[in-house]
Amino acid sequence: MKKMSFIMVAVFLMISASLAAAGTLDEVKKRGQLVCGVSTGLPGFSITDEKGVWHGIDVDGCKAVAAAVLGDVSKIKYVPLNSKERFTALQSGEIDLLVRGTTWTMHRDTALGMNFAGVNYYDGQGFLVKKSLGVKSAKELNGATFCIQAGTTTELNLADYFANNKMKYETVVFDTHDQTAAGFDTGRCDCLTSDQSQLYGLRTHLKDPASAVVLPDVISKEPLGPVVRQGDDGWFNVVRWSLFAMLNAEEMGVTSANVDEMKKSDNPAIRRLVGLEGDKGGSLNLPDDWSYQIIKQVGNYAESFERNVGQDSPLKIARGLNALWNNGGIQYAPPMR
C-alpha cells in the first residue's frame, strides 16, 4: 500500500511537470477561462448564494487572477473540492489554481509538487463549543470528543496540543465542512475544531448559532493561501502578484470606487500600481492594465476582507493579524517597481 502511494505521487509529479512545462498562463489565455479549485461551501471564503453565484475571500483570489489574465472576473469555472480531493485536482491538472483555505506547510510546499504563492489569510486552529458545556478554555477539554474534517492539518495539531498538555480526547471524522458542522450540531461531539475563521463560518450553519462560542485559544499557525503546481514560474508570478496588487492597493488607498480617479495621480507608486508607469505588465506577460483590472473588478484587500469575513459580513471577524503591517497586522506586499 505504501509502495503504491509513492508510485501515485511520482505519477502526479510527472503530470505536474508536464503541465508546468506547457505553461499554465498560456493555457488559461488560450482556453479563455480560469479553472479554480475552491471549497465545497464555507461562509466568508467560498460559497454560493441563492442564485448559485460564488462569493468569498478565496473566490476573490480566483477573480483577481482572472481579472489580471483575462480582464474579466466572470471567466472562471469553479470546482468545489473537499480536503482530500484538493491536492490531487491540482497535481493532475484538473484545476489551474487552488484557493481553498489551504495551510502552507513545509511538506506541502516541498514534497507534493506544489508552490504556495502567498498568504491571503493568517489563521490559527481554535475550538467551537456549546455554551451549555460551560467551558472557557481548551485546557478544560480533557476527555472531550472532537468533530474534525478529514485530510487537514487539524488532527495533527490536535494531537500535538493534547500530548503537550497530557490530556486525552477522541475524534469523529467527516469529509466536508457541512458534515462536520452537522455532527457538532446533532451532538456527535463535544467540540468542533478547525481554523478559527472556519469556525465563525460553520457556526452560521448551526440551528442556533448563538448557542455556541469560539474559545479564545489558538493552538497553531495556519497561513492560508493560493497554491499552484511547481515548475511553472510564470504562472506562480501571476498568482503571487495578483494578491500583492490587492495588498499594495489597500496600502496606497486605491479602491474599486476611486481607482479611475487615482489614475490621474502624480504619485509614481500609484501610477505603477495602475499600469501607467514602470514595467507595467511586461515581466508578467500580462496586459499593461492587469492590476487596474484587479482593483476595478475585485477591489483591494481591505474591500475583499470586510465584505466577506469582516465587519460588513455576517462573520464580523476583526482584521487582527490580517491588518496591514503599518496598522498592527502582518500583511505585507513587496513594492511594485
Wavefront OBJ file of the C-alpha trace (Angstrom):
o trace
v 0.000 0.000 0.000
v 2.792 2.368 0.918
v 4.671 1.483 -2.288
v 1.549 2.182 -4.340
v 1.130 5.628 -2.724
v 4.731 6.503 -3.623
v 4.055 5.480 -7.232
v 0.909 7.607 -7.354
v 2.773 10.650 -6.015
v 5.535 10.107 -8.596
v 2.954 9.931 -11.401
v 1.288 13.119 -10.216
v 4.624 14.903 -10.039
v 5.380 13.838 -13.622
v 1.993 15.129 -14.756
v 2.560 18.384 -12.871
v 5.967 18.849 -14.507
v 4.449 18.246 -17.939
v 1.644 20.743 -17.345
v 4.050 23.305 -15.937
v 6.319 22.934 -18.940
v 3.359 23.660 -21.202
v 2.777 26.913 -19.287
v -0.448 27.332 -17.324
v -0.639 31.037 -18.183
v -0.647 30.281 -21.908
v -3.193 27.504 -21.395
v -5.554 29.810 -19.490
v -5.237 32.519 -22.138
v -5.890 30.025 -24.932
v -8.871 28.498 -23.117
v -10.269 31.905 -22.201
v -11.233 30.621 -18.778
v -9.592 30.058 -15.405
v -10.370 26.765 -13.651
v -10.146 27.450 -9.922
v -10.470 24.960 -7.063
v -12.483 26.174 -4.060
v -14.183 24.629 -1.035
v -17.465 22.755 -1.129
v -19.004 25.661 0.756
v -17.596 27.753 3.609
v -19.213 31.092 4.513
v -16.880 34.014 4.015
v -14.352 32.044 1.973
v -16.068 30.223 -0.892
v -19.797 29.610 -1.034
v -22.670 30.071 -3.466
v -25.662 32.331 -2.854
v -29.295 31.529 -3.629
v -28.639 32.308 -7.307
v -25.662 29.953 -7.467
v -23.111 32.787 -7.627
v -19.815 32.178 -5.834
v -18.650 34.614 -3.130
v -15.855 34.738 -0.551
v -12.319 35.881 0.128
v -10.943 32.770 -1.622
v -13.293 33.340 -4.547
v -11.885 36.867 -4.788
v -8.441 35.280 -5.109
v -9.691 33.388 -8.166
v -11.322 36.547 -9.523
v -8.127 38.586 -9.102
v -6.196 36.141 -11.286
v -8.973 36.054 -13.905
v -9.084 39.857 -13.973
v -5.302 40.050 -14.406
v -5.048 37.390 -17.120
v -8.365 37.602 -18.948
v -9.646 41.025 -17.946
v -12.955 39.530 -16.825
v -13.850 38.018 -13.436
v -16.757 36.113 -14.967
v -14.428 33.876 -16.990
v -13.943 31.338 -14.195
v -15.032 27.754 -13.756
v -15.223 26.989 -10.034
v -14.503 23.410 -8.979
v -15.737 22.581 -5.440
v -13.282 20.245 -3.694
v -13.152 18.651 -0.265
v -9.883 18.478 1.665
v -8.973 15.007 0.390
v -9.575 15.907 -3.279
v -7.880 19.297 -3.499
v -4.223 18.307 -3.968
v -4.964 15.549 -6.490
v -7.048 18.002 -8.520
v -4.143 20.443 -8.697
v -1.454 17.826 -9.291
v -3.420 16.179 -12.102
v -4.182 19.429 -13.906
v -7.935 19.287 -13.270
v -7.617 22.847 -11.939
v -5.211 25.702 -12.732
v -5.198 27.167 -9.255
v -6.238 26.123 -5.745
v -7.623 28.822 -3.434
v -9.303 26.806 -0.738
v -8.270 27.636 2.826
v -5.119 25.558 2.448
v -2.416 25.806 5.101
v 1.126 26.454 3.905
v 3.390 23.786 5.423
v 6.899 22.577 4.608
v 5.728 19.151 3.436
v 3.062 20.544 1.137
v 5.432 23.163 -0.247
v 8.245 20.712 -0.986
v 7.090 17.111 -1.361
v 3.754 17.366 -3.176
v 4.809 19.220 -6.326
v 3.121 22.443 -5.281
v 4.078 26.042 -4.504
v 2.248 28.457 -2.232
v 2.063 31.864 -3.896
v 1.369 33.897 -0.761
v -0.936 34.212 2.245
v -4.405 35.631 1.757
v -5.462 34.878 5.337
v -3.406 34.336 8.510
v -5.320 31.935 10.713
v -4.906 29.550 13.641
v -6.713 26.466 14.876
v -9.361 27.034 17.512
v -12.355 25.426 19.195
v -16.129 25.828 18.919
v -18.158 24.576 21.896
v -21.749 24.751 23.041
v -22.222 27.425 25.685
v -24.113 24.876 27.772
v -20.856 22.958 28.222
v -19.615 25.792 30.434
v -16.059 25.620 29.060
v -13.924 28.782 28.955
v -10.594 27.339 27.808
v -9.325 24.476 25.659
v -7.450 23.165 28.676
v -10.814 22.231 30.185
v -11.493 19.784 27.319
v -9.708 16.741 28.753
v -11.598 13.612 27.639
v -13.713 15.503 25.090
v -14.810 14.246 21.682
v -13.960 16.419 18.670
v -15.589 16.751 15.263
v -12.899 17.322 12.618
v -12.576 17.317 8.846
v -10.516 14.640 7.114
v -7.415 15.480 5.085
v -6.430 18.579 7.049
v -3.684 19.595 9.474
v -6.344 19.822 12.185
v -5.893 16.308 13.574
v -2.103 16.617 13.800
v -2.349 19.943 15.629
v -4.931 18.482 17.998
v -2.704 15.503 18.759
v 0.277 17.777 19.490
v -1.736 20.068 21.746
v -3.268 17.279 23.824
v 0.029 15.408 24.109
v 1.801 18.569 25.280
v -0.906 19.179 27.879
v -1.130 15.497 28.899
v -4.832 15.277 28.098
v -6.960 12.640 26.359
v -9.506 13.045 23.559
v -11.454 11.232 20.842
v -12.340 12.283 17.298
v -15.235 11.892 14.876
v -14.028 12.485 11.309
v -16.109 13.904 8.441
v -15.392 14.593 4.763
v -16.849 18.115 4.389
v -17.325 21.330 6.345
v -21.113 20.920 6.340
v -20.942 17.362 7.660
v -18.593 18.462 10.419
v -20.910 21.285 11.495
v -23.934 18.957 11.361
v -22.136 16.393 13.509
v -21.419 19.026 16.124
v -24.962 20.392 15.945
v -26.536 16.971 16.498
v -24.332 16.140 19.477
v -21.917 13.700 17.837
v -19.080 15.520 19.612
v -18.415 17.997 22.419
v -16.316 20.348 20.334
v -15.691 21.291 16.725
v -12.079 22.171 15.983
v -10.767 23.821 12.837
v -9.193 27.105 11.740
v -10.814 29.913 13.708
v -12.049 31.623 10.558
v -13.827 28.413 9.557
v -15.391 28.099 12.986
v -17.053 31.517 12.642
v -18.390 30.450 9.260
v -19.505 26.993 10.388
v -21.270 28.483 13.399
v -23.683 30.181 10.976
v -24.732 26.678 9.799
v -25.980 25.671 13.260
v -29.701 25.595 14.027
v -28.994 28.105 16.797
v -25.682 29.914 16.123
v -25.979 31.817 19.414
v -25.814 28.521 21.319
v -22.099 28.071 20.528
v -18.977 30.100 21.217
v -15.458 30.167 19.759
v -12.937 29.777 22.594
v -10.061 32.291 22.764
v -7.368 29.588 22.492
v -5.333 29.414 19.269
v -3.094 26.333 19.090
v -1.396 26.589 15.702
v -0.160 28.763 12.857
v -2.351 28.400 9.759
v -1.157 30.643 6.919
v -3.727 30.085 4.168
v -3.106 30.951 0.560
v -3.296 30.226 -3.167
v -1.463 27.155 -4.465
v -0.044 26.329 -7.913
v 1.971 23.468 -9.392
v 5.752 23.555 -9.046
v 7.907 24.214 -12.087
v 5.765 26.941 -13.659
v 7.402 30.183 -12.549
v 5.432 32.387 -14.933
v 2.084 31.243 -13.548
v 3.403 31.353 -9.978
v 4.411 35.009 -10.501
v 0.995 35.940 -11.884
v -0.867 34.392 -8.947
v 1.525 35.862 -6.376
v 1.429 39.395 -7.764
v -2.347 39.340 -8.182
v -2.528 39.028 -4.379
v 0.249 41.578 -3.871
v -1.562 44.067 -6.107
v -4.593 43.949 -3.791
v -2.420 44.457 -0.714
v -0.474 47.328 -2.271
v -3.724 48.937 -3.381
v -5.005 48.945 0.200
v -1.765 50.429 1.467
v -1.980 53.242 -1.105
v -5.685 53.866 -0.508
v -6.682 52.789 -4.011
v -10.133 51.164 -4.130
v -12.576 49.882 -6.719
v -14.520 53.114 -6.244
v -11.636 55.575 -6.706
v -9.193 53.738 -8.985
v -10.283 55.691 -12.076
v -9.689 58.974 -10.270
v -6.377 57.650 -8.923
v -5.158 57.176 -12.500
v -4.755 60.973 -12.522
v -2.378 60.843 -9.533
v 1.164 62.211 -9.750
v 2.363 59.640 -7.190
v 4.803 57.337 -9.053
v 3.905 54.340 -6.852
v 0.202 54.706 -7.628
v 0.915 55.187 -11.322
v 2.945 51.960 -11.322
v 0.127 50.204 -9.454
v -2.492 51.102 -12.060
v -0.239 50.307 -15.011
v 0.705 53.764 -16.243
v 4.433 53.685 -15.488
v 7.259 51.230 -14.888
v 7.302 47.645 -16.070
v 3.503 47.569 -16.397
v 2.594 44.023 -17.478
v 5.713 43.144 -19.428
v 7.587 40.910 -17.000
v 4.400 39.003 -16.113
v 3.365 38.534 -19.757
v 0.114 40.317 -18.929
v -1.708 43.371 -20.322
v -0.454 46.706 -19.003
v -3.697 47.279 -17.090
v -3.661 43.893 -15.295
v -3.516 45.377 -11.785
v -6.041 48.107 -12.636
v -8.473 45.361 -13.683
v -7.972 43.561 -10.359
v -8.693 46.686 -8.335
v -11.621 47.803 -10.516
v -13.343 44.420 -10.671
v -12.404 42.847 -7.313
v -11.185 45.674 -5.081
v -8.235 45.990 -2.751
v -7.522 43.526 0.059
v -9.480 45.519 2.667
v -12.569 45.602 0.455
v -12.420 41.839 -0.052
v -11.799 41.128 3.637
v -14.536 43.365 5.015
v -17.336 42.304 2.669
v -16.595 38.593 3.009
v -15.423 37.949 6.564
v -15.091 41.362 8.245
v -17.428 43.976 9.628
v -19.592 44.165 6.500
v -20.241 40.410 6.648
v -22.273 38.171 8.986
v -19.000 36.760 10.399
v -17.735 40.105 11.818
v -14.125 38.870 12.119
v -11.619 41.530 13.198
v -8.636 42.131 10.924
v -6.155 41.032 13.615
v -3.031 39.578 12.011
v -4.588 40.270 8.622
v -4.308 44.015 9.056
v -1.532 45.661 7.087
v 1.972 45.759 8.535
v 1.617 49.506 9.212
v -1.687 49.061 11.040
v -0.910 46.390 13.645
v -1.002 43.302 11.440
v 1.472 41.273 9.402
v 0.003 41.502 5.886
v 2.785 42.858 3.717
v 3.449 43.070 -0.012
v 6.742 43.907 -1.752
v 6.702 47.146 -3.743
v 5.577 47.128 -7.356
v 8.585 48.660 -9.054
l 1 2 3 4 5 6 7 8 9 10 11 12 13 14 15 16 17 18 19 20 21 22 23 24 25 26 27 28 29 30 31 32 33 34 35 36 37 38 39 40 41 42 43 44 45 46 47 48 49 50 51 52 53 54 55 56 57 58 59 60 61 62 63 64 65 66 67 68 69 70 71 72 73 74 75 76 77 78 79 80 81 82 83 84 85 86 87 88 89 90 91 92 93 94 95 96 97 98 99 100 101 102 103 104 105 106 107 108 109 110 111 112 113 114 115 116 117 118 119 120 121 122 123 124 125 126 127 128 129 130 131 132 133 134 135 136 137 138 139 140 141 142 143 144 145 146 147 148 149 150 151 152 153 154 155 156 157 158 159 160 161 162 163 164 165 166 167 168 169 170 171 172 173 174 175 176 177 178 179 180 181 182 183 184 185 186 187 188 189 190 191 192 193 194 195 196 197 198 199 200 201 202 203 204 205 206 207 208 209 210 211 212 213 214 215 216 217 218 219 220 221 222 223 224 225 226 227 228 229 230 231 232 233 234 235 236 237 238 239 240 241 242 243 244 245 246 247 248 249 250 251 252 253 254 255 256 257 258 259 260 261 262 263 264 265 266 267 268 269 270 271 272 273 274 275 276 277 278 279 280 281 282 283 284 285 286 287 288 289 290 291 292 293 294 295 296 297 298 299 300 301 302 303 304 305 306 307 308 309 310 311 312 313 314 315 316 317 318 319 320 321 322 323 324 325 326 327 328 329 330 331 332 333 334 335 336 337
